[in-house]
Structures are given as structure tokens and as C-alpha cells.
Amino acid sequence: MRIFDPHIHMTSRTTDDYQAMAAAGIRALVEPAFWLGQPRTSVGSFVDYFDGLLGWEPFRAAGFGVRHHCALALNPKEANDPRCREVLDVLDRYLAKDRVVAVGEVGYDSMTPQEDEVFAIQLDKARRHDLPVLVHTPHRDKRAGTLRSLDVVRESGLPPERVLLDHLNELTVAPVLEAGCWAGFSIYPDTKMDERRMVAVLREHGTERILVNSAADWGRSDPLKTVRTAEAMLAAGFDDKDVDRVLWRNPVEFYGQSGRLVLDEEPDPVAESFLGSSVRRGEVGE
Amino acid sequence: MTAPISVHDLEAAFSVGAPDRAREWLACARRQVARDRGELQMLFPVAARACGRAPLPLSDGWSTDDAARVLVLAAMAWPDLDELRGLYDHGDADEKRAVLLALDFIEIGDGGLAIVEDALRTNDTRLITASLGRHGASRLTPAAYRQAVLKCVFCGIPLAAVSGLDDRADAELAQMLEDFVRERSVAGRAVPDDVRSILARFP
């Protein structure tokens, strides 16, 4: 079984997680830029974060044979903070980099006018950089937020197949698929979706344009939820081809639209450590 | 690493090894930065996608995108060092490496030293290796040069990649390496062979 986690925040995870993920068949992932849990107070904080997503984190992943790509953006929550907003001025420079396979996470948190504006600006950047977009749908007022996101996507003129709306559930999946966008589901221990409900969604809506992710981060979450969903699919009568479609070929097809997904070569057998920190904590060059 | 010595060598290796589309990209990139050097910011990150990442012939350790990036930089004059520093600071690891490699092929006096020192503070073996070309190795203070060599040994970087050892290795470096060998031996761990050749020079 080969698995591609299309949404996971590895900077918040440990090397134990990488090891368990690799052992379970997770060979590639996309890490979207998001809120750190603690509000940022300056653009510099974003720049260091983006540098990490393009430097240290792919290096750490490669050490476990996992291909790391990222999506970059100003997240919806911090779109409301004027101290963070200037990151939009440096974003273009980062969106040109190798390994950046989408603009994201963009979208709504509380559906404010500032979020409207930043969402539209970033959809325009995606168009100019020829990148797909990962849209976060809000935790609260999800149905309204999803429909409004679809309206904004429509107004942007972006082809719907280049847009992924994420964190969907049984109530929001239909309009997303009808609009021609990709539908993402985050499988969580308690909240969002679980494996059993995910299997039911796949039964009802099929496997086309559907992505399953763990969205694992610093909160209560599980980086192996993609694998658990694959197992639940098999137990429910889906075959290996269906599992490969949802958990490998679909994410490859969606992010492959960037032209920057590199999966053919094996990840580098680690140059032992990176930028002043060693994964092994001790010496390098063993 | 058998690094190309001159821009001419690098051009030759590139024209032997690079596909047509890479040669076209390089020619076009040089024209664009000659017209407006601001274009470099957006050209630099796309070099690998445009030229490929295949190993470059005649230059052990270089890739086609390394050469493409360095050849663009080498075609430009660098009166403003902040611009080069910005390219390094805002680069991903591959771009940073290319700026370090380029230091041997552009005219900036001692201007690359701060970048070299930054790279030596990292633990990324690709950056450390690239920082110890002729530009970096000849300008580091004796103490910094010794620490750099020791760090290479520590990180498993072959000393063949380090410029200037014939001239700059000294008794103090040999002492540091001897302590390193003793520490490794006590721990029952392997010692790289290339350390011994320096020790032999300062018995």
C-alpha cells in the first residue's frame, strides 16, 4: 500500500511519527502553511516558517524516505491581523520555489471582510503562479463558509479542478463536487470526520476528486489516519485499486497540476543533519 | 569534489551535459538579467525545473541546475553585495548552495565571507561543502578555517572537497584532529582515512 497524505503539518510532529508513517506506507505528503497555535506578530515569523518548510522539514522527511512538498499562504485566521498581512508582499518570492505545489491554506475562519480580501488576493496569486489552491473550510458555520468559498472560487475564474476544498463532511461534500472542485476530508480521532463516516461518503460519492488526509498538527490528531482509512475501505469491500486511487493517485493528480511534484526518484539517504540541528540530537556524520 | 576551476570550464561542462532546453533557458535568463537584474529573483528558483537536476559531467558533485544558476550569476556584475545576500537568504537549500558555489566565479573581493560563515553554522552537509570552495577557504581566519575542517570531518564530508588544505593545514589543526581521532577511538568508532594524511604531515 502506498499512501500520500495531502495535508499534514509535520513541523508539529516528531521523528517517531515520521518513522511510523514510513513504516505504514506513507511515502509522500504535502504540508500546508497554517496557524501555529500561537499568533505570529510579524512578517519575519512567516519568513522563517516558510524557510523551514522549504529547508529543514523536507530534509527531516527525506531521512525517513518520505517526500515532502508544501503549500504556502497567509492563513485565514491571521489574514485578520494587520501585522501579518504584509506577508502577502513576500509570498510571490516563495510561490516560485521548487517543492511549492499549491497556494494554501487559504479561505475563511470567521468570514470577515479582511478574510474576503486576502482570500481573493491569494486566488489571484495562484492563477499568476499557475498553482492549485488548498482552501480551508471554517470550523464554525461550515456549510455557509463552504458555499461562500465556492462563490469566491467561481468569481476568481480559476478552473474548479485546480481548487481543493478541505475539512469537508457529509453536509458539505455535494456542492463541492457539483462545482467541479476537489473534496478533501480530514480524519481525526474525535472531531471532523472518522474512518467509518469516510467510507460511507466514498460509497455515496465514489472515489473521483476525493482526497483523504490526517491534517495532523499540534492538536489531538493522528498522522496514521490516512492508513486507518485505507484499512477501513478494504474492510468495507473496496479493493486495492480504489485505495490506491483515493490515497495515492488522487493527491498526485491534484498537486501534479503544479508541475512541481517530484516523486520518481528515491528521497536522498540523508545528509546527516541540517542547518544547525541534527535529527539525531547528537553528532552528525555517523 | 572536482570543482570546475573557471567559468570557461563550467560553460564547457554545461554545454556537454545539458539538454537543449537547458541551454536555451540559460541564454534567455542571461538576456533577461542583462536587461533587468530584478528578474533574477524569479528566475533563480526555477532553474532546476527548467534545466533538470542531472549530474553535470566533468565536475563531480555538481548538478545541471547548480551550473545553470552559477552561470547566470557569473554573467552579472555584483557591485551591491546586499543583493547577493538577499538571493542567499531568500533561497531554498538548492539556491543557497548555488550562491555559495558561485562565489568562486564572481568578482566580489571579500564580499562572500559572511555567506560562507552562515553556511558553516548550519549542519547541512551540502551547504558546508559548497561554502569551502576557493573563495571561502582562502578568506576564513585561521581559527575559523580549522573549525570548518574539523566540522567537515565530524559531518562525514570528504576532505577532498575542502579547498586550501595544502597551504592552510597547520600543527594546531593536526592537534584538533588528533583529539578527534582519540575521542572516536575510545568510543570504538571509525575514523575517516583522510584525517590520517593531515596527521602524517604534522607528526
Interface residues (C-beta under 8 A of the other chain):
Chain A: D51 L54 G55 F59 D92 R93 A96 K97 D98 R99 G259 R260 A271 E272 S273 F274 L275 G276 S277 S278 E283 V284 G285 E286
Chain B: Q41 M42 P45 V46 A48 R49 H90 D92 A93 D94 R121 T122 N123 D124 T125 R126 L127 V153 F154 C155 G156 I157
